[in-house]
Amino acid sequence: MPTVTLYSLDVSPPVRAVILTAKLIDLPLNNRDVNLIEREQMSKEFKKVNPTSMVPAIDDNGFTLGDSHAISCYLVGKYAKNDALYPKDLQTRARVDHFLHMDSMLFIPAKMSFKPLLLGLANSIPEDTLQFWRDGYNRLNEALEGKKWLVGDSYTLADITCATTTAAATAVLNIDDYPNVKAWFERAEKEIPGFKELNDTGNKKLVEMIRSKLA
């Protein structure tokens, strides 16, 4: 059985996306928590794994990699029994990649909002950041019009990553304002095996932390 070490923190949506991906391909992970408050991510040891000093990161028997999207694609490519989560068909894969990049954009306002709050540098979120967030979810809402999943007839890495990011966004945004997003997110909770179970605990911690910091 392969030994893949995941450097993680359960309040991180990208970490949870990787954990869910591993579960869906039946890949056990050796989980190693990184204490961001104690700045363990800045240690020389961790920087050897991920020079950007961010979680998630993996060490797969000496092969190290950061960024949740890159990690999930790599794990599926190496360890999955089929390509359902990240199809090999180039056009379908390109559409999945499109939404992985959209997920990165959706996560930018979360980082811009959450970091100052958690560091005690702010007690509110600037209106322009909130509008950046709303614009992103308006685009996602439009992309989901008439669709069950983001790409094709089954869930893929696109849905896994965007749904974990959306869970975090509920700390600030009212998902009811985006009906297509709401229906898709609820579908992910019901139909992606392990999603709700693996996502809820860490996300509830994150949402409580963020809301407690807002004035």
The 8 nearest C-alpha neighbors of each residue, nearest first, counted from 0:
[[1, 2, 27, 26, 3, 28, 78, 25],
 [2, 0, 3, 27, 26, 59, 60, 28],
 [1, 3, 4, 59, 0, 60, 29, 28],
 [4, 2, 59, 28, 58, 29, 1, 5],
 [3, 5, 29, 58, 57, 28, 30, 59],
 [4, 6, 57, 30, 7, 56, 31, 29],
 [7, 5, 31, 56, 55, 32, 57, 33],
 [6, 8, 32, 55, 54, 33, 14, 5],
 [7, 9, 32, 10, 11, 33, 14, 54],
 [8, 10, 201, 11, 7, 15, 14, 12],
 [11, 9, 201, 205, 8, 202, 204, 12],
 [10, 12, 14, 9, 13, 8, 15, 201],
 [11, 13, 15, 163, 14, 164, 16, 10],
 [14, 12, 16, 15, 67, 11, 17, 55],
 [15, 13, 55, 11, 17, 12, 16, 7],
 [14, 16, 18, 12, 17, 13, 19, 198],
 [17, 15, 13, 19, 160, 14, 18, 159],
 [16, 18, 20, 14, 15, 19, 71, 67],
 [19, 17, 15, 21, 20, 16, 22, 14],
 [20, 18, 22, 16, 21, 17, 15, 23],
 [19, 21, 17, 23, 22, 18, 16, 71],
 [20, 22, 26, 18, 24, 19, 23, 25],
 [23, 21, 25, 19, 20, 24, 26, 18],
 [22, 24, 20, 21, 25, 19, 192, 26],
 [23, 25, 79, 21, 22, 26, 20, 78],
 [26, 24, 22, 23, 21, 27, 79, 78],
 [25, 27, 21, 24, 22, 28, 78, 23],
 [28, 26, 25, 29, 21, 22, 3, 2],
 [29, 27, 3, 30, 4, 5, 26, 2],
 [28, 30, 4, 3, 5, 31, 2, 27],
 [29, 31, 5, 28, 4, 6, 32, 7],
 [30, 32, 6, 5, 7, 33, 29, 4],
 [33, 31, 7, 8, 6, 34, 30, 5],
 [32, 34, 7, 35, 39, 8, 6, 40],
 [35, 33, 37, 36, 39, 38, 32, 40],
 [34, 36, 38, 37, 39, 33, 40, 8],
 [35, 37, 38, 34, 39, 33, 118, 40],
 [36, 38, 35, 34, 39, 40, 33, 41],
 [39, 37, 35, 40, 36, 41, 34, 42],
 [38, 40, 41, 42, 34, 37, 35, 33],
 [39, 41, 52, 38, 42, 45, 35, 53],
 [42, 40, 39, 38, 52, 46, 43, 45],
 [41, 43, 44, 45, 39, 40, 46, 38],
 [44, 42, 46, 45, 47, 41, 40, 39],
 [43, 45, 42, 47, 46, 48, 41, 40],
 [44, 46, 48, 47, 42, 43, 40, 49],
 [47, 45, 50, 49, 43, 48, 44, 52],
 [48, 46, 45, 44, 49, 50, 43, 63],
 [47, 49, 45, 46, 63, 50, 64, 58],
 [48, 50, 46, 51, 65, 52, 47, 45],
 [49, 51, 46, 52, 47, 48, 45, 53],
 [50, 52, 49, 53, 46, 65, 40, 41],
 [53, 51, 40, 50, 49, 46, 41, 45],
 [54, 52, 51, 55, 40, 49, 56, 65],
 [55, 53, 56, 7, 6, 14, 52, 65],
 [54, 56, 14, 7, 6, 67, 65, 53],
 [55, 57, 65, 6, 54, 64, 5, 49],
 [58, 56, 5, 64, 4, 63, 6, 59],
 [57, 59, 63, 4, 62, 61, 3, 60],
 [58, 60, 3, 62, 61, 57, 63, 4],
 [61, 59, 62, 58, 2, 3, 1, 63],
 [62, 60, 59, 58, 63, 48, 57, 3],
 [61, 63, 59, 58, 60, 64, 57, 48],
 [62, 64, 58, 48, 57, 61, 59, 65],
 [63, 65, 57, 56, 49, 70, 58, 48],
 [64, 66, 56, 49, 55, 57, 70, 67],
 [67, 65, 69, 68, 70, 55, 56, 64],
 [66, 68, 70, 13, 69, 71, 55, 17],
 [69, 67, 71, 70, 66, 72, 99, 160],
 [68, 70, 72, 66, 67, 71, 73, 65],
 [71, 69, 67, 73, 68, 72, 74, 66],
 [70, 72, 74, 68, 73, 69, 17, 67],
 [73, 71, 69, 75, 70, 74, 76, 68],
 [72, 74, 76, 70, 71, 75, 69, 77],
 [73, 75, 71, 77, 76, 72, 78, 70],
 [76, 74, 79, 72, 78, 73, 77, 71],
 [77, 75, 73, 74, 78, 72, 79, 82],
 [76, 78, 74, 75, 73, 79, 72, 80],
 [77, 79, 75, 74, 76, 80, 24, 26],
 [80, 78, 75, 24, 81, 77, 76, 82],
 [79, 81, 78, 24, 82, 75, 77, 83],
 [82, 80, 79, 83, 84, 75, 86, 24],
 [81, 83, 86, 85, 84, 87, 79, 80],
 [84, 82, 86, 85, 81, 155, 153, 154],
 [85, 83, 155, 156, 82, 86, 154, 75],
 [84, 86, 82, 83, 155, 156, 92, 87],
 [87, 85, 82, 92, 88, 83, 84, 91],
 [86, 88, 89, 92, 82, 85, 91, 90],
 [87, 89, 91, 86, 90, 92, 93, 85],
 [90, 88, 92, 91, 87, 93, 86, 94],
 [89, 91, 93, 92, 88, 94, 87, 95],
 [92, 90, 94, 93, 88, 89, 86, 95],
 [91, 93, 95, 89, 94, 86, 90, 88],
 [92, 94, 96, 90, 91, 95, 89, 97],
 [95, 93, 97, 91, 96, 92, 90, 150],
 [94, 96, 92, 97, 98, 157, 93, 99],
 [97, 95, 99, 93, 94, 98, 92, 100],
 [98, 96, 94, 100, 95, 99, 93, 101],
 [97, 99, 101, 100, 95, 96, 157, 102],
 [100, 98, 96, 102, 101, 97, 157, 95],
 [99, 101, 103, 98, 102, 97, 96, 104],
 [102, 100, 98, 104, 103, 99, 105, 97],
 [103, 101, 105, 99, 100, 104, 161, 98],
 [104, 102, 100, 106, 101, 105, 107, 99],
 [103, 105, 101, 107, 102, 106, 100, 135],
 [106, 104, 102, 103, 107, 135, 101, 108],
 [105, 107, 109, 103, 104, 108, 102, 110],
 [106, 108, 110, 104, 109, 105, 111, 103],
 [109, 107, 111, 110, 132, 106, 112, 128],
 [110, 108, 106, 112, 107, 111, 113, 168],
 [109, 111, 107, 113, 108, 112, 114, 106],
 [110, 112, 108, 109, 113, 107, 114, 115],
 [113, 111, 109, 110, 124, 108, 114, 115],
 [112, 114, 116, 110, 115, 109, 111, 117],
 [113, 115, 117, 116, 110, 112, 118, 111],
 [116, 114, 120, 118, 121, 117, 113, 119],
 [117, 115, 121, 113, 119, 114, 118, 122],
 [116, 118, 114, 119, 115, 113, 209, 212],
 [119, 117, 115, 116, 120, 114, 121, 113],
 [118, 120, 116, 117, 121, 115, 122, 212],
 [121, 119, 115, 118, 116, 122, 117, 114],
 [122, 120, 116, 115, 119, 123, 124, 118],
 [121, 123, 213, 214, 212, 116, 124, 120],
 [122, 124, 213, 121, 214, 125, 116, 212],
 [123, 125, 112, 126, 128, 129, 122, 121],
 [126, 124, 128, 127, 129, 123, 112, 130],
 [125, 127, 129, 128, 130, 124, 131, 123],
 [128, 126, 130, 129, 125, 131, 124, 132],
 [129, 127, 131, 130, 125, 126, 108, 132],
 [128, 130, 126, 132, 131, 127, 133, 125],
 [129, 131, 133, 127, 132, 128, 134, 126],
 [132, 130, 128, 134, 129, 133, 127, 135],
 [131, 133, 129, 135, 130, 134, 108, 128],
 [134, 132, 130, 136, 135, 131, 137, 129],
 [135, 133, 137, 131, 132, 136, 130, 138],
 [136, 134, 138, 132, 133, 137, 105, 139],
 [135, 137, 139, 133, 138, 134, 140, 132],
 [136, 138, 140, 134, 135, 139, 133, 141],
 [139, 137, 141, 135, 136, 140, 142, 134],
 [138, 140, 136, 142, 141, 137, 143, 135],
 [141, 139, 137, 179, 143, 180, 138, 142],
 [140, 142, 138, 144, 139, 143, 137, 179],
 [143, 141, 139, 140, 144, 138, 149, 146],
 [142, 144, 146, 140, 141, 179, 145, 139],
 [145, 143, 141, 146, 142, 179, 140, 147],
 [144, 146, 143, 147, 179, 142, 141, 148],
 [147, 145, 143, 144, 148, 149, 142, 150],
 [146, 148, 183, 152, 149, 145, 143, 153],
 [149, 147, 146, 150, 154, 153, 152, 151],
 [148, 150, 158, 143, 157, 146, 151, 147],
 [151, 149, 148, 95, 94, 152, 155, 154],
 [152, 150, 153, 148, 149, 154, 91, 147],
 [151, 153, 148, 150, 147, 154, 146, 149],
 [154, 152, 151, 148, 155, 150, 147, 83],
 [153, 155, 148, 158, 84, 152, 156, 150],
 [156, 154, 84, 157, 158, 85, 153, 159],
 [155, 157, 159, 84, 158, 160, 85, 95],
 [158, 156, 155, 95, 98, 160, 99, 159],
 [157, 159, 161, 156, 155, 160, 162, 154],
 [160, 158, 156, 162, 157, 161, 16, 163],
 [159, 161, 16, 163, 162, 157, 158, 156],
 [160, 162, 164, 158, 102, 163, 159, 165],
 [163, 161, 165, 164, 159, 160, 158, 184],
 [164, 162, 166, 12, 165, 160, 161, 16],
 [163, 165, 161, 167, 162, 166, 12, 160],
 [166, 164, 162, 168, 167, 163, 161, 169],
 [165, 167, 163, 164, 168, 169, 162, 202],
 [168, 166, 164, 165, 169, 170, 202, 163],
 [167, 169, 165, 170, 166, 171, 172, 164],
 [168, 170, 172, 171, 167, 166, 173, 174],
 [171, 169, 206, 168, 167, 172, 210, 209],
 [172, 170, 169, 168, 173, 210, 167, 209],
 [173, 171, 169, 168, 174, 170, 133, 176],
 [174, 172, 175, 176, 169, 171, 177, 170],
 [173, 175, 176, 177, 181, 172, 169, 180],
 [176, 174, 177, 173, 178, 181, 180, 172],
 [175, 177, 174, 173, 178, 172, 181, 180],
 [176, 178, 180, 175, 174, 179, 140, 181],
 [179, 177, 181, 180, 175, 176, 182, 140],
 [180, 178, 182, 140, 181, 177, 143, 183],
 [181, 179, 183, 140, 177, 178, 182, 184],
 [180, 182, 178, 184, 179, 183, 174, 177],
 [181, 183, 185, 179, 184, 180, 186, 178],
 [184, 182, 186, 180, 185, 181, 179, 187],
 [185, 183, 187, 181, 186, 182, 180, 162],
 [184, 186, 188, 182, 187, 183, 181, 189],
 [185, 187, 183, 189, 184, 188, 190, 182],
 [188, 186, 184, 191, 190, 185, 189, 183],
 [187, 189, 195, 185, 186, 194, 190, 191],
 [190, 188, 186, 187, 191, 185, 195, 192],
 [189, 191, 187, 186, 188, 192, 194, 185],
 [190, 192, 187, 194, 189, 188, 193, 154],
 [193, 191, 194, 190, 23, 189, 195, 188],
 [194, 192, 196, 195, 197, 191, 19, 22],
 [193, 195, 197, 196, 191, 192, 188, 198],
 [194, 196, 188, 198, 199, 197, 193, 189],
 [197, 195, 193, 194, 198, 199, 200, 188],
 [198, 196, 194, 195, 193, 199, 19, 200],
 [197, 199, 195, 196, 194, 200, 202, 201],
 [198, 200, 202, 195, 201, 196, 203, 197],
 [201, 199, 203, 202, 198, 204, 197, 196],
 [202, 200, 10, 9, 204, 203, 199, 198],
 [201, 203, 205, 199, 204, 200, 10, 198],
 [202, 204, 206, 200, 205, 201, 199, 207],
 [205, 203, 201, 207, 202, 206, 208, 10],
 [204, 206, 202, 208, 10, 203, 207, 209],
 [207, 205, 170, 203, 209, 208, 204, 202],
 [206, 208, 204, 210, 205, 209, 211, 203],
 [209, 207, 205, 211, 206, 210, 204, 212],
 [210, 208, 206, 212, 211, 207, 205, 170],
 [209, 211, 213, 207, 212, 208, 206, 170],
 [210, 212, 208, 209, 213, 207, 214, 206],
 [213, 211, 209, 210, 122, 116, 214, 208],
 [212, 214, 122, 210, 123, 211, 209, 116],
 [213, 122, 123, 212, 211, 210, 121, 124]]
